[in-house]
Amino acid sequence: MVRNLFVLCVAIFSLNCTSQEKSTSEITTYYFIRHAEKDRTDPSEQDAHLTEKGHKRAQQWNSILEHITFDAVYATDYYRTKETGQPIADKNNVAITSYTTENYFDDVFKSATKGKTVLIVGHSNTTPEFVNAVLGEKKHEHIDDANNGNLYIVTLINGKTADILLTIN
């Protein structure tokens, strides 16, 4: 049911974006998610792996996004983000590209991802900050620490942006 709702939302979102532009438009679409549940048994561990529940969520993201072909998967250089994105990277036969949170949406990133469909895996603070950088406005607040189910979809067409936020838990 959730998957059908998601596919319907994406289809409507895509139609709204593309129907207003010429067919020759270059479309860039970013899918942003926060890493799945991490192991919190050692509070001093800065680079924790996913829990069993987190690995299940990573597989669920893979199922939810199964009909989307990703050209690239980006993740911060932490086990939890890479482990969350790995099933999707494997399905799409792409390597995970590490990114830093210093310059989210710089010219290098824009150029590397222009015209592509990209998954970006981040954290409770970096994911909405990255989305905001792409949108060019502070629209989204940090994600509650208990929420690992936000999916932000941002589409760029000829300098115009459209976005949607779904929570899938």
DSSP file (Angstrom, degrees, kcal/mol; ACC not computed):
  #  RESIDUE AA STRUCTURE BP1 BP2  ACC     N-H-->O    O-->H-N    N-H-->O    O-->H-N    TCO  KAPPA ALPHA  PHI   PSI    X-CA   Y-CA   Z-CA
    1    1 A M     >        0   0    0      0, 0.0     4,-2.4     0, 0.0     5,-0.2   0.000 360.0 360.0 360.0 -48.0    0.0    0.0    0.0
    2    2 A V  H  >  +     0   0    0      1,-0.2     4,-2.7     2,-0.2     5,-0.2   0.906 360.0  51.4 -62.1 -40.8    2.8    2.4    1.0
    3    3 A R  H  > S+     0   0    0      2,-0.2     4,-2.8     1,-0.2    -1,-0.2   0.915 109.6  49.1 -64.3 -42.1    4.7    1.6   -2.2
    4    4 A N  H  > S+     0   0    0      2,-0.2     4,-2.3     1,-0.2    -1,-0.2   0.908 112.0  48.9 -63.0 -41.3    1.6    2.2   -4.4
    5    5 A L  H  X S+     0   0    0     -4,-2.4     4,-2.5     2,-0.2    -2,-0.2   0.914 111.9  49.5 -62.7 -42.7    1.1    5.5   -2.6
    6    6 A F  H  X S+     0   0    0     -4,-2.7     4,-2.7     2,-0.2     5,-0.2   0.936 110.8  48.4 -61.9 -47.5    4.7    6.5   -3.1
    7    7 A V  H  X S+     0   0    0     -4,-2.8     4,-2.5     1,-0.2    -1,-0.2   0.903 111.9  50.5 -61.7 -40.9    4.7    5.5   -6.8
    8    8 A L  H  X S+     0   0    0     -4,-2.3     4,-2.6     2,-0.2     5,-0.2   0.926 111.1  48.4 -61.5 -45.4    1.5    7.5   -7.3
    9    9 A C  H  X S+     0   0    0     -4,-2.5     4,-2.8     1,-0.2    -2,-0.2   0.918 112.7  47.7 -61.1 -44.4    3.0   10.6   -5.6
   10   10 A V  H  X S+     0   0    0     -4,-2.7     4,-2.9     2,-0.2    -1,-0.2   0.909 111.8  50.6 -64.1 -41.6    6.2   10.4   -7.6
   11   11 A A  H  X S+     0   0    0     -4,-2.5     4,-2.6    -5,-0.2    -2,-0.2   0.930 113.8  44.0 -63.1 -45.5    4.2   10.0  -10.9
   12   12 A I  H  X S+     0   0    0     -4,-2.6     4,-2.5     2,-0.2     5,-0.2   0.930 114.4  50.2 -64.1 -44.9    2.0   13.0  -10.1
   13   13 A F  H  X S+     0   0    0     -4,-2.8     4,-1.9    -5,-0.2    -2,-0.2   0.915 112.8  46.8 -58.7 -45.2    5.1   15.0   -9.0
   14   14 A S  H  X S+     0   0    0     -4,-2.9     4,-2.8     2,-0.2     5,-0.3   0.904 111.5  50.4 -66.5 -42.0    6.9   14.1  -12.2
   15   15 A L  H  X S+     0   0    0     -4,-2.6     4,-2.5     1,-0.2    -2,-0.2   0.913 109.6  51.0 -63.2 -42.1    3.9   14.9  -14.4
   16   16 A N  H  X S+     0   0    0     -4,-2.5     4,-0.5     1,-0.2    -1,-0.2   0.899 114.4  44.3 -61.6 -39.8    3.5   18.3  -12.8
   17   17 A C  H  < S+     0   0    0     -4,-1.9     3,-0.5    -5,-0.2    -2,-0.2   0.932 119.4  39.3 -71.1 -45.4    7.2   19.1  -13.3
   18   18 A T  H >< S+     0   0    0     -4,-2.8     3,-1.3     1,-0.2    -2,-0.2   0.783 104.4  65.2 -81.1 -26.5    7.5   17.9  -16.9
   19   19 A S  H 3< S+     0   0    0     -4,-2.5    -1,-0.2    -5,-0.3    -2,-0.1   0.740 101.5  52.0 -68.9 -19.3    4.2   19.1  -18.2
   20   20 A Q  T 3< S+     0   0    0     -4,-0.5     2,-0.3    -3,-0.5    -1,-0.3   0.479 105.9  63.7 -93.8  -3.3    5.2   22.7  -17.7
   21   21 A E  S <  S-     0   0    0     -3,-1.3     2,-0.0    -4,-0.2   137,-0.0  -0.788  90.6 -94.4-120.8 161.6    8.5   22.4  -19.6
   22   22 A K    >   -     0   0    0     -2,-0.3     3,-1.8     1,-0.1    -2,-0.1  -0.345  39.0-112.9 -67.4 155.3    9.6   21.7  -23.1
   23   23 A S  T 3  S+     0   0    0      1,-0.3    -1,-0.1    -4,-0.1    -4,-0.0   0.658 114.5  64.4 -67.1 -14.8   10.4   18.1  -23.9
   24   24 A T  T 3  S+     0   0    0      2,-0.1    -1,-0.3     0, 0.0    -2,-0.0   0.381  76.5 125.5 -89.1   4.9   14.1   19.0  -24.4
   25   25 A S    <   -     0   0    0     -3,-1.8     2,-0.6    -7,-0.1    -4,-0.0  -0.297  61.7-128.0 -64.8 145.6   14.4   20.1  -20.7
   26   26 A E        -     0   0    0      2,-0.0   132,-0.8    90,-0.0     2,-0.5  -0.865  26.3-157.6 -95.3 124.7   17.2   18.5  -18.7
   27   27 A I  E     -A  157   0A   0     -2,-0.6     2,-0.5    88,-0.2   130,-0.2  -0.886  12.0-172.7-110.2 129.9   15.8   17.1  -15.5
   28   28 A T  E     -A  156   0A   0    128,-2.2   128,-3.2    -2,-0.5     2,-0.5  -0.985   8.3-170.5-117.3 129.4   17.9   16.4  -12.3
   29   29 A T  E     -Ab 155 117A   0     87,-2.5    89,-2.8    -2,-0.5     2,-0.4  -0.982   4.4-165.8-126.8 129.2   16.2   14.6   -9.5
   30   30 A Y  E     -Ab 154 118A   0    124,-3.2   124,-2.7    -2,-0.5     2,-0.5  -0.936   4.0-163.5-112.6 132.8   17.6   14.2   -6.0
   31   31 A Y  E     -Ab 153 119A   0     87,-3.1    89,-3.1    -2,-0.4     2,-0.5  -0.978  13.6-165.8-112.8 121.3   16.3   11.7   -3.5
   32   32 A F  E     +Ab 152 120A   0    120,-3.0   120,-2.3    -2,-0.5     2,-0.3  -0.917  12.8 166.9-112.5 131.1   17.4   12.4    0.1
   33   33 A I  E     -Ab 151 121A   0     87,-2.3    89,-2.5    -2,-0.5     2,-0.3  -0.970  31.9-122.6-135.3 155.8   17.2   10.0    3.0
   34   34 A R  E     - b   0 122A   0    116,-0.6    89,-0.2    -2,-0.3    90,-0.0  -0.660  46.2 -89.5 -87.9 152.4   18.6    9.9    6.5
   35   35 A H        -     0   0    0     87,-2.2    46,-0.2    -2,-0.3     3,-0.1  -0.179  48.2-105.2 -56.7 155.7   20.6    6.8    7.4
   36   36 A A        -     0   0    0     44,-0.5    18,-0.2     1,-0.2    -1,-0.1  -0.099  62.6 -47.7 -74.1 180.0   18.7    3.9    9.0
   37   37 A E        -     0   0    0     16,-0.1    14,-2.1    13,-0.1    17,-0.3  -0.257  63.0-151.2 -58.8 127.9   18.8    3.0   12.7
   38   38 A K  B     -F   50   0B   0     12,-0.3     2,-0.5    -3,-0.1    12,-0.3  -0.608  25.4 -94.0 -99.9 160.8   22.4    3.0   14.0
   39   39 A D        +     0   0    0     10,-2.9     3,-0.2    -2,-0.2     9,-0.1  -0.619  38.8 178.5 -73.4 119.9   23.8    1.0   16.9
   40   40 A R        +     0   0    0     -2,-0.5    -1,-0.1     1,-0.1     4,-0.0   0.159  47.5 109.2-109.5  16.4   23.6    3.1   20.0
   41   41 A T  S    S+     0   0    0      1,-0.2    -1,-0.1     2,-0.1     3,-0.1   0.807  83.5  42.9 -66.4 -28.3   25.1    0.6   22.5
   42   42 A D  S >  S-     0   0    0     -3,-0.2     3,-2.1     1,-0.1    -1,-0.2  -0.883  70.6-167.8-118.8  98.7   28.3    2.6   22.8
   43   43 A P  T 3  S+     0   0    0      0, 0.0    -1,-0.1     0, 0.0    -2,-0.1   0.724  87.1  59.1 -59.7 -21.2   27.5    6.3   23.0
   44   44 A S  T 3  S+     0   0    0     -3,-0.1     2,-0.6     2,-0.0    -4,-0.0   0.620  79.0 106.4 -82.9 -10.9   31.1    7.3   22.4
   45   45 A E    <   -     0   0    0     -3,-2.1     3,-0.4     1,-0.2    -3,-0.1  -0.572  45.2-177.9 -72.8 115.0   31.2    5.5   19.0
   46   46 A Q  S    S+     0   0    0     -2,-0.6     2,-0.2     1,-0.2    -1,-0.2   0.693  78.6  44.9 -85.3 -21.0   31.2    8.2   16.4
   47   47 A D  S    S+     0   0    0     31,-0.1    -1,-0.2    32,-0.1    32,-0.1  -0.496  80.6 172.8-124.0  62.3   31.1    5.8   13.4
   48   48 A A        -     0   0    0     -3,-0.4    32,-0.9    -2,-0.2     2,-0.1  -0.342  26.2-129.1 -74.1 149.8   28.5    3.2   14.4
   49   49 A H        -     0   0    0     30,-0.2   -10,-2.9     1,-0.1     2,-0.1  -0.348  37.9 -85.1 -82.5 172.7   27.2    0.5   12.1
   50   50 A L  B     -F   38   0B   0    -12,-0.3   -12,-0.3    29,-0.2    -1,-0.1  -0.466  39.1-124.5 -76.4 153.3   23.5   -0.1   11.5
   51   51 A T     >  -     0   0    0    -14,-2.1     4,-2.4    -2,-0.1     5,-0.2  -0.301  36.5 -94.6 -81.1 177.1   21.4   -2.3   13.8
   52   52 A E  H  > S+     0   0    0      1,-0.2     4,-2.0     2,-0.2     5,-0.1   0.912 131.8  50.5 -59.5 -42.1   19.5   -5.3   12.6
   53   53 A K  H  > S+     0   0    0      1,-0.2     4,-2.2     2,-0.2    -1,-0.2   0.886 108.4  53.1 -62.2 -38.5   16.5   -3.0   12.3
   54   54 A G  H  > S+     0   0    0    -17,-0.3     4,-2.4     2,-0.2    -2,-0.2   0.895 107.2  50.4 -64.3 -41.0   18.6   -0.5   10.4
   55   55 A H  H  X S+     0   0    0     -4,-2.4     4,-1.9     2,-0.2    -1,-0.2   0.884 109.8  51.4 -64.7 -37.3   19.6   -3.1    7.9
   56   56 A K  H  X S+     0   0    0     -4,-2.0     4,-2.1     2,-0.2    -2,-0.2   0.910 109.6  49.8 -64.7 -40.7   16.0   -4.1    7.4
   57   57 A R  H  X S+     0   0    0     -4,-2.2     4,-2.9     2,-0.2    -2,-0.2   0.908 107.0  54.7 -64.9 -40.1   15.1   -0.4    6.8
   58   58 A A  H  X S+     0   0    0     -4,-2.4     4,-1.8     1,-0.2    -1,-0.2   0.910 109.9  47.0 -58.7 -41.0   17.9   -0.1    4.2
   59   59 A Q  H  X S+     0   0    0     -4,-1.9     4,-2.0     2,-0.2    -1,-0.2   0.862 109.8  53.9 -67.4 -35.3   16.4   -3.1    2.4
   60   60 A Q  H  X S+     0   0    0     -4,-2.1     4,-3.3     2,-0.2     5,-0.2   0.912 106.1  51.8 -65.0 -41.7   13.0   -1.4    2.7
   61   61 A W  H  X S+     0   0    0     -4,-2.9     4,-2.5     1,-0.2    -1,-0.2   0.917 108.0  52.9 -58.7 -41.3   14.4    1.7    1.1
   62   62 A N  H  < S+     0   0    0     -4,-1.8    -1,-0.2    -5,-0.2    -2,-0.2   0.900 112.7  44.0 -60.3 -41.2   15.7   -0.5   -1.7
   63   63 A S  H >< S+     0   0    0     -4,-2.0     3,-1.3     2,-0.2    -2,-0.2   0.914 113.0  50.5 -69.5 -43.6   12.1   -1.9   -2.1
   64   64 A I  H 3< S+     0   0    0     -4,-3.3     3,-0.3     1,-0.3    -2,-0.2   0.882 119.5  36.9 -61.6 -38.8   10.4    1.4   -1.9
   65   65 A L  T >< S+     0   0    0     -4,-2.5     3,-1.8    -5,-0.2    -1,-0.3   0.160  82.2 117.3 -99.6  17.8   12.8    2.9   -4.5
   66   66 A E  T <  S+     0   0    0     -3,-1.3    -1,-0.2     1,-0.3    -2,-0.1   0.749  72.6  52.6 -62.0 -26.3   13.0   -0.2   -6.7
   67   67 A H  T 3  S+     0   0    0     -3,-0.3     2,-0.5    -4,-0.2    -1,-0.3   0.356  92.2  89.2 -93.3   7.1   11.4    1.3   -9.8
   68   68 A I    <   -     0   0    0     -3,-1.8     2,-0.7     2,-0.0    -3,-0.0  -0.901  69.0-144.9-106.2 129.2   13.8    4.3   -9.8
   69   69 A T        -     0   0    0     -2,-0.5     2,-0.4    49,-0.0    48,-0.1  -0.839  17.7-154.5 -93.8 117.0   17.0    4.0  -11.8
   70   70 A F        -     0   0    0     -2,-0.7    48,-0.2    18,-0.2     3,-0.1  -0.767  17.3-166.4 -95.6 134.7   19.8    5.9   -9.9
   71   71 A D  S    S+     0   0    0     46,-2.9     2,-0.3    -2,-0.4    47,-0.2   0.692  78.5   9.0 -85.3 -22.5   22.8    7.2  -11.8
   72   72 A A  E     -c  118   0A   0     45,-1.1    47,-2.2    22,-0.1     2,-0.4  -0.993  57.1-152.6-157.0 151.2   24.6    7.8   -8.6
   73   73 A V  E     -cd 119  96A   0     22,-0.7    24,-3.0    -2,-0.3     2,-0.4  -0.994  17.6-169.1-128.4 124.1   24.5    7.2   -4.8
   74   74 A Y  E     +cd 120  97A   0     45,-3.2    47,-2.7    -2,-0.4     2,-0.3  -0.880  10.7 166.5-112.3 144.6   26.2    9.6   -2.4
   75   75 A A  E     -cd 121  98A   0     22,-2.1    24,-1.4    -2,-0.4    47,-0.2  -0.988  38.6-104.7-150.7 151.3   26.7    9.1    1.3
   76   76 A T        -     0   0    0     45,-1.1     2,-1.9    -2,-0.3     6,-0.2  -0.298  52.1 -93.3 -67.1 166.4   28.8   10.8    4.0
   77   77 A D  S    S+     0   0    0     22,-0.4     2,-0.3     4,-0.1    -1,-0.1  -0.342  89.4 109.4 -86.5  58.4   31.9    8.8    5.0
   78   78 A Y  S  > S-     0   0    0     -2,-1.9     4,-2.3     1,-0.1     3,-0.3  -0.963  74.5-123.0-129.7 148.3   30.2    6.9    7.9
   79   79 A Y  H  > S+     0   0    0     -2,-0.3     4,-3.2     1,-0.2     5,-0.3   0.914 109.4  55.4 -54.2 -45.5   29.3    3.2    8.1
   80   80 A R  H  > S+     0   0    0    -32,-0.9     4,-1.1     1,-0.2   -44,-0.5   0.845 111.1  42.1 -63.8 -35.7   25.6    4.0    8.8
   81   81 A T  H  > S+     0   0    0     -3,-0.3     4,-2.1     2,-0.2    -1,-0.2   0.910 117.1  46.7 -76.8 -41.1   25.1    6.1    5.7
   82   82 A K  H  X S+     0   0    0     -4,-2.3     4,-1.6     1,-0.2    -2,-0.2   0.901 112.3  50.6 -66.3 -39.8   27.1    3.8    3.4
   83   83 A E  H  < S+     0   0    0     -4,-3.2    -1,-0.2    -5,-0.3    -2,-0.2   0.826 110.1  51.4 -67.2 -30.6   25.3    0.7    4.8
   84   84 A T  H  < S+     0   0    0     -4,-1.1     4,-0.3    -5,-0.3    -2,-0.2   0.907 116.8  38.2 -70.9 -41.7   21.9    2.4    4.2
   85   85 A G  H  X S+     0   0    0     -4,-2.1     4,-2.5     1,-0.2     3,-0.4   0.656  94.6  86.4 -83.2 -16.4   22.7    3.3    0.6
   86   86 A Q  H  X S+     0   0    0     -4,-1.6     4,-3.1     1,-0.2     5,-0.2   0.875  84.4  53.0 -59.4 -44.0   24.5    0.1   -0.3
   87   87 A P  H  > S+     0   0    0      0, 0.0     4,-2.1     0, 0.0    -1,-0.2   0.900 113.9  44.3 -59.1 -37.4   21.5   -2.0   -1.3
   88   88 A I  H  > S+     0   0    0     -3,-0.4     4,-1.7    -4,-0.3    -2,-0.2   0.894 113.3  50.3 -73.0 -39.7   20.4    0.7   -3.7
   89   89 A A  H  <>S+     0   0    0     -4,-2.5     5,-2.3     2,-0.2     4,-0.4   0.926 111.9  48.8 -61.4 -44.1   23.9    1.2   -5.1
   90   90 A D  H ><5S+     0   0    0     -4,-3.1     3,-1.2     1,-0.2    -2,-0.2   0.926 109.5  51.4 -61.7 -45.2   24.2   -2.5   -5.6
   91   91 A K  H 3<5S+     0   0    0     -4,-2.1    -1,-0.2     1,-0.3    -2,-0.2   0.842 116.2  41.6 -61.3 -33.4   20.9   -2.7   -7.4
   92   92 A N  T 3<5S-     0   0    0     -4,-1.7    -1,-0.3     2,-0.1    -2,-0.2   0.356 108.8-123.0 -97.2   4.5   21.9    0.1   -9.7
   93   93 A N  T < 5 +     0   0    0     -3,-1.2     2,-0.3    -4,-0.4    -3,-0.2   0.892  68.1 127.7  54.7  44.7   25.5   -1.1  -10.3
   94   94 A V      < -     0   0    0     -5,-2.3     2,-0.2    -6,-0.1    -1,-0.2  -0.945  58.4-121.5-126.8 151.6   27.0    2.1   -9.0
   95   95 A A        -     0   0    0     -2,-0.3   -22,-0.7    -3,-0.1     2,-0.4  -0.586  35.2-105.1 -84.0 152.5   29.7    2.7   -6.4
   96   96 A I  E     -d   73   0A   0     -2,-0.2     2,-0.5   -24,-0.1   -22,-0.2  -0.669  31.9-148.3 -78.5 130.9   28.8    5.0   -3.4
   97   97 A T  E     -d   74   0A   0    -24,-3.0   -22,-2.1    -2,-0.4     2,-0.2  -0.879  12.7-132.5-100.4 128.0   30.5    8.4   -3.8
   98   98 A S  E     -d   75   0A   0     -2,-0.5     2,-0.3   -24,-0.2   -22,-0.2  -0.540  24.3-172.8 -79.0 144.7   31.4   10.1   -0.5
   99   99 A Y        -     0   0    0    -24,-1.4   -22,-0.4    -2,-0.2     2,-0.3  -0.960  15.4-134.4-132.8 155.5   30.5   13.7    0.1
  100  100 A T        -     0   0    0     -2,-0.3     3,-0.2     3,-0.2   -24,-0.0  -0.687  15.4-130.7-104.0 162.6   31.4   16.1    2.8
  101  101 A T  S    S+     0   0    0     -2,-0.3     3,-0.4     1,-0.2    -1,-0.1   0.255  87.9  88.8 -96.2  12.6   29.0   18.5    4.5
  102  102 A E  S    S+     0   0    0      1,-0.3     2,-0.4     2,-0.1    -1,-0.2   0.930 104.4  13.7 -75.7 -46.3   31.2   21.6    4.0
  103  103 A N  S >  S+     0   0    0     -3,-0.2     3,-0.9     1,-0.2    -1,-0.3  -0.767  73.4 178.9-132.1  86.0   29.8   22.6    0.6
  104  104 A Y  T 3  S+     0   0    0     -2,-0.4     2,-0.4    -3,-0.4    -1,-0.2   0.939  77.2  20.6 -55.3 -58.6   26.6   20.7    0.0
  105  105 A F  T 3  S+     0   0    0      4,-0.1    -1,-0.3     3,-0.0     2,-0.0  -0.456  86.0 151.3-117.8  58.1   25.5   22.0   -3.4
  106  106 A D    <>  -     0   0    0     -3,-0.9     4,-2.6    -2,-0.4     5,-0.2  -0.230  62.1 -94.2 -84.2 177.1   28.7   23.5   -4.9
  107  107 A D  H  > S+     0   0    0      1,-0.2     4,-2.5     2,-0.2     5,-0.2   0.835 123.4  55.5 -62.2 -34.7   29.5   23.8   -8.6
  108  108 A V  H  > S+     0   0    0      2,-0.2     4,-2.3     1,-0.2    -1,-0.2   0.940 111.5  43.1 -64.2 -46.6   31.4   20.5   -8.6
  109  109 A F  H  > S+     0   0    0      2,-0.2     4,-1.7     1,-0.2    -2,-0.2   0.923 113.7  51.5 -65.3 -44.3   28.4   18.6   -7.2
  110  110 A K  H  X S+     0   0    0     -4,-2.6     4,-1.1     1,-0.2     3,-0.2   0.928 112.8  45.6 -57.8 -46.2   26.0   20.4   -9.5
  111  111 A S  H  < S+     0   0    0     -4,-2.5     3,-0.4     1,-0.2    -1,-0.2   0.906 112.1  50.7 -65.1 -42.5   28.1   19.6  -12.6
  112  112 A A  H  < S+     0   0    0     -4,-2.3    -1,-0.2     1,-0.2    -2,-0.2   0.764 120.4  34.7 -67.8 -25.4   28.6   15.9  -11.6
  113  113 A T  H >< S+     0   0    0     -4,-1.7     3,-2.1    -3,-0.2    -1,-0.2   0.450  81.4 131.8-111.1  -1.8   24.9   15.3  -11.0
  114  114 A K  T 3< S+     0   0    0     -4,-1.1     3,-0.1    -3,-0.4   -86,-0.1  -0.290  82.6   6.4 -58.9 128.6   23.3   17.5  -13.7
  115  115 A G  T 3  S+     0   0    0      1,-0.3    -1,-0.3    41,-0.1     2,-0.2   0.589 111.2 110.5  77.9  11.0   20.6   15.6  -15.6
  116  116 A K  S <  S-     0   0    0     -3,-2.1   -87,-2.5   -90,-0.1     2,-0.5  -0.639  70.1-121.1-115.0 169.8   20.9   12.6  -13.4
  117  117 A T  E     -b   29   0A   0     -2,-0.2   -46,-2.9   -89,-0.2   -45,-1.1  -0.973  41.1-176.0-110.7 121.7   18.8   10.8  -10.8
  118  118 A V  E     -bc  30  72A   0    -89,-2.8   -87,-3.1    -2,-0.5     2,-0.5  -0.953  24.4-150.7-131.3 135.2   20.7   10.7   -7.5
  119  119 A L  E     -bc  31  73A   0    -47,-2.2   -45,-3.2    -2,-0.4     2,-0.5  -0.892  16.4-168.4 -99.1 133.8   20.3    9.2   -4.0
  120  120 A I  E     -bc  32  74A   0    -89,-3.1   -87,-2.3    -2,-0.5     2,-0.5  -0.985   2.7-163.4-126.5 121.6   21.9   11.1   -1.2
  121  121 A V  E     +bc  33  75A   0    -47,-2.7   -45,-1.1    -2,-0.5   -87,-0.2  -0.908  27.5 140.1-108.2 125.9   22.1    9.5    2.3
  122  122 A G  E     -b   34   0A   0    -89,-2.5   -87,-2.2    -2,-0.5     2,-0.2  -0.351  42.1 -78.0-137.4-143.9   22.9   11.8    5.2
  123  123 A H     >  -     0   0    0    -89,-0.2     4,-2.1    -2,-0.1    20,-0.1  -0.629  48.8 -85.5-127.3 178.1   22.0   12.5    8.8
  124  124 A S  T  4 S+     0   0    0     -2,-0.2    19,-3.0     1,-0.2   -90,-0.0   0.788 128.4  27.3 -62.2 -27.7   19.3   14.1   10.9
  125  125 A N  T  > S+     0   0    0     17,-0.2     4,-1.4     2,-0.1    -1,-0.2   0.816 121.5  49.6 -99.7 -40.4   20.9   17.5   10.4
  126  126 A T  H  > S+     0   0    0      2,-0.2     4,-2.6     1,-0.2     5,-0.2   0.832 102.2  61.1 -74.3 -31.5   22.8   17.3    7.1
  127  127 A T  H  X S+     0   0    0     -4,-2.1     4,-2.4     2,-0.2    -1,-0.2   0.971 110.3  38.2 -62.8 -54.5   19.9   15.8    5.1
  128  128 A P  H  > S+     0   0    0      0, 0.0     4,-2.7     0, 0.0    12,-0.3   0.860 115.5  55.0 -65.9 -30.8   17.5   18.8    5.5
  129  129 A E  H  X S+     0   0    0     -4,-1.4     4,-2.0     2,-0.2    -2,-0.2   0.911 109.4  46.9 -64.8 -40.6   20.4   21.2    5.2
  130  130 A F  H  X S+     0   0    0     -4,-2.6     4,-2.1     2,-0.2    -1,-0.2   0.923 112.0  50.2 -65.7 -44.7   21.4   19.7    1.9
  131  131 A V  H  X S+     0   0    0     -4,-2.4     4,-2.5     1,-0.2     5,-0.2   0.939 110.5  50.3 -57.7 -47.1   17.8   19.8    0.7
  132  132 A N  H  X>S+     0   0    0     -4,-2.7     4,-1.9     1,-0.2     5,-1.4   0.876 107.2  54.4 -59.5 -38.3   17.6   23.5    1.7
  133  133 A A  H  <5S+     0   0    0     -4,-2.0    -1,-0.2     2,-0.2    -2,-0.2   0.904 110.1  46.1 -63.6 -40.9   20.9   24.2   -0.2
  134  134 A V  H  <5S+     0   0    0     -4,-2.1    -2,-0.2     1,-0.2    -1,-0.2   0.908 115.3  46.7 -67.2 -40.7   19.4   22.7   -3.4
  135  135 A L  H  <5S-     0   0    0     -4,-2.5    -2,-0.2     2,-0.2    -1,-0.2   0.753 104.4-131.7 -72.3 -23.9   16.2   24.7   -2.9
  136  136 A G  T  <5S+     0   0    0     -4,-1.9     2,-0.3     1,-0.2    -3,-0.2   0.719  77.1  76.4  77.0  21.4   18.0   27.9   -2.1
  137  137 A E  S   <S-     0   0    0     -5,-1.4     2,-1.4    -6,-0.2     3,-0.3  -0.986  88.9-106.2-155.9 157.1   15.9   28.5    1.0
  138  138 A K        +     0   0    0     -2,-0.3     3,-0.1     1,-0.2    -9,-0.1  -0.695  61.7 138.2 -89.2  90.4   15.6   27.3    4.6
  139  139 A K        +     0   0    0     -2,-1.4     2,-0.4   -11,-0.2    -1,-0.2   0.777  53.9  55.5-101.5 -36.0   12.4   25.2    4.2
  140  140 A H        -     0   0    0    -12,-0.3    -1,-0.1    -3,-0.3    -8,-0.1  -0.860  66.5-147.8-113.0 136.3   13.2   22.1    6.2
  141  141 A E        -     0   0    0     -2,-0.4     3,-0.1     1,-0.2    -2,-0.0  -0.403  44.0 -71.3 -87.5 169.1   14.3   21.8    9.9
  142  142 A H        -     0   0    0     -2,-0.1     2,-0.3     1,-0.1   -17,-0.2  -0.246  57.6-105.5 -58.1 151.3   16.5   19.1   11.3
  143  143 A I        -     0   0    0    -19,-3.0    -1,-0.1   -20,-0.1   -16,-0.0  -0.611  35.9-102.9 -82.9 137.5   14.9   15.6   11.5
  144  144 A D    >   -     0   0    0     -2,-0.3     3,-2.2     1,-0.1    -1,-0.1  -0.325  31.6-120.0 -56.2 140.6   13.8   14.3   14.9
  145  145 A D  T 3  S+     0   0    0      1,-0.3    -1,-0.1     3,-0.1   -21,-0.1   0.742 112.3  54.7 -60.6 -24.6   16.4   11.8   16.1
  146  146 A A  T 3  S+     0   0    0      1,-0.1     2,-0.7  -109,-0.0    -1,-0.3   0.488  91.2  89.6 -86.2  -2.8   13.7    9.0   16.3
  147  147 A N    <   +     0   0    0     -3,-2.2     3,-0.2     1,-0.1    -1,-0.1  -0.851  33.3 153.8-104.4 112.1   12.7    9.5   12.6
  148  148 A N        +     0   0    0     -2,-0.7    -1,-0.1     1,-0.1  -114,-0.1   0.125  60.9  78.8-113.6  18.0   14.6    7.5   10.0
  149  149 A G        +     0   0    0   -116,-0.1    19,-3.4  -113,-0.1     2,-0.3   0.251  54.4 123.2-117.0  13.7   11.8    7.5    7.5
  150  150 A N  E     - E   0 167A   0     17,-0.2  -116,-0.6    -3,-0.2     2,-0.5  -0.579  35.5-170.8 -78.3 138.0   11.8   10.9    5.7
  151  151 A L  E     -AE  33 166A   0     15,-3.4    15,-2.9    -2,-0.3     2,-0.5  -0.974   1.5-168.7-127.5 115.7   12.2   10.9    1.9
  152  152 A Y  E     -AE  32 165A   0   -120,-2.3  -120,-3.0    -2,-0.5     2,-0.5  -0.891   1.6-167.0-102.9 131.6   12.8   14.3    0.3
  153  153 A I  E     -AE  31 164A   0     11,-2.6    11,-1.8    -2,-0.5     2,-0.5  -0.981   6.7-178.7-121.2 122.2   12.5   14.4   -3.5
  154  154 A V  E     -AE  30 163A   0   -124,-2.7  -124,-3.2    -2,-0.5     2,-0.4  -0.982   5.0-167.9-123.8 127.4   13.8   17.5   -5.3
  155  155 A T  E     -AE  29 162A   0      7,-3.0     7,-1.9    -2,-0.5     2,-0.5  -0.951   4.0-160.3-117.5 133.8   13.6   18.0   -9.0
  156  156 A L  E     +AE  28 161A   0   -128,-3.2  -128,-2.2    -2,-0.4     2,-0.4  -0.952  13.0 172.9-113.5 127.2   15.4   20.7  -11.0
  157  157 A I  E >  S-AE  27 160A   0      3,-2.6     3,-2.2    -2,-0.5  -130,-0.2  -0.950  72.2 -28.3-135.8 114.8   14.2   21.7  -14.4
  158  158 A N  T 3  S-     0   0    0   -132,-0.8     3,-0.1    -2,-0.4  -131,-0.1   0.877 126.7 -45.3  48.9  46.4   15.8   24.6  -16.2
  159  159 A G  T 3  S+     0   0    0      1,-0.3     2,-0.3     0, 0.0    -1,-0.3   0.412 116.3 112.9  82.2  -2.7   16.7   26.4  -13.0
  160  160 A K  E <   -E  157   0A   0     -3,-2.2    -3,-2.6     2,-0.0     2,-0.4  -0.805  51.8-151.8-103.1 145.8   13.3   25.8  -11.4
  161  161 A T  E     -E  156   0A   0     -2,-0.3     2,-0.3    -5,-0.2    -5,-0.2  -0.885  14.5-178.8-119.0 149.2   12.8   23.5   -8.4
  162  162 A A  E     -E  155   0A   0     -7,-1.9    -7,-3.0    -2,-0.4     2,-0.3  -0.989  13.6-178.1-138.2 142.1   10.0   21.4   -7.1
  163  163 A D  E     -E  154   0A   0     -2,-0.3     2,-0.3    -9,-0.2    -9,-0.2  -0.968  13.9-172.1-143.5 158.5   10.1   19.4   -3.9
  164  164 A I  E     -E  153   0A   0    -11,-1.8   -11,-2.6    -2,-0.3     2,-0.5  -0.989  12.5-149.0-146.1 146.7    8.1   17.0   -1.8
  165  165 A L  E     -E  152   0A   0     -2,-0.3     2,-0.4   -13,-0.2   -13,-0.2  -0.984  16.6-178.7-120.0 124.3    8.6   15.4    1.6
  166  166 A L  E     -E  151   0A   0    -15,-2.9   -15,-3.4    -2,-0.5     2,-0.6  -0.943  16.3-150.5-117.9 143.3    7.2   12.0    2.4
  167  167 A T  E     -E  150   0A   0     -2,-0.4     2,-0.6   -17,-0.2   -17,-0.2  -0.969  15.6-176.8-114.2 119.4    7.5   10.2    5.7
  168  168 A I              0   0    0    -19,-3.4    -2,-0.0    -2,-0.6   -20,-0.0  -0.919 360.0 360.0-120.8 103.6    7.6    6.4    5.3
  169  169 A N              0   0    0     -2,-0.6    -1,-0.1   -22,-0.0   -19,-0.1   0.376 360.0 360.0-122.0 360.0    7.7    4.5    8.6
